[in-house]
Amino acid sequence: MRILFAGSPAIAVPSLRALSELELEGKGVILAGLLTNPDKRRGRHGQPEPTEVSAAAAALDITRREKGLTPIPQLKPEKLDAQARNEVAALSPDLLVSFAYGRIFGPRFLSLFPLGGINIHPSLLPKYRGASPIPAAILAREKETGICIQKIALEMDTGDILVREQFALSGRETASALSETVSQRAANLLRELLSGFAAKSAAASPQEGEATYCSHIEKEAGLIDWKKSAEEIDAQIRAYTPWPLSFTQLGKDTLFILDAQCIEHHPEPLPCEKVSGTVLEIDKNRGILIQTGKGVLAVTRLQWQAKKALDWKAFSNGVRDFAGAKLG
């Protein structure tokens, strides 16, 4: 079975590696090629850099050559147009496997694959269809989440489910940490699915339950509204790590809040009549205590814009009269 893998960010790298390993193990899989986003100018000097998946494929090529396999052909089209379709067709793929590629596949593109396409989605579909299911689950303070591998349908994330895995959340995950967990679990799930793929494909089941949706996250979403509860703000901080990060203002300066926790019990009564966003005190055991719309948030890691991140002790030592300041 010849597979074209479509993916771009780091979360998809273990799945790409799994496909290459299946080929090396002689499990009936041939990694026919990689479809990823074009190189993007990044950094201070604006040098073009490949996607994380593209870079991983280049690293895999070293091992593949040593084992007598050909390098992975990489396609990086700006659009999935006629030229891109011709390039894909030249690879003679049987199946499309997609994970966080970032573009919609149209009917003419999907017609290139005799076995159709499958997509790895990090949520318990039909919950959180769309571009940001991992932050969405954290924002909603879900107790559990999961991974679905679905058949690719023309309408986004509506395809029948081939396999799914469900697991509990601790309530302290960041989007970064949960993405790492998902990336490894998804690779294992993909390996499992491709063993006896024909039978599992025939047994795919429709999605059940009410659909919910999540969209692309904009940078402005990170702005903290101190009128929200401490639990909501804590979830926001975790959901938006590592991007776009959660931030507030102190005067004209931007301050990123990188790590925090809600306070459930405090040894002494706090002045809860304080306005939301007020820095209540510097607690030597818990960090910087900030009043929210409901409850108190203990901040333990902060960063001024364009400065390095600091723990709350180092930060407090460098800022005079921070207690009593009004954020936002």
Secondary structure, DSSP 8 states (H G I E B T S, - for coil): -EEEEEE-SGGGHHHHHHHHHHHHTTSS-EEEEEE----EEETTTTEEE--HHHHHHHHHHHHHHHTT-----EE--SS-SHHHHHHHHTT--SEEEEES--S---HHHHTT-TT-EEEEESSSTTTTEES-HHHHHHHTT-SEEEEEEEE--SSTT-S-EEEEEEEE--S---HHHHHHHHHHHHHHHHHHHHTTHHHHHHT-B---S---EE----GGGGB--TTSBHHHHHHHHHHTTTTT-EEEEETTEEEEEEEEEEES--SS---TTS-TTBEEEEETTTEEEEE-SBSEEEEEEEEETTS--EEHHHHHHHSTT-TT-B--
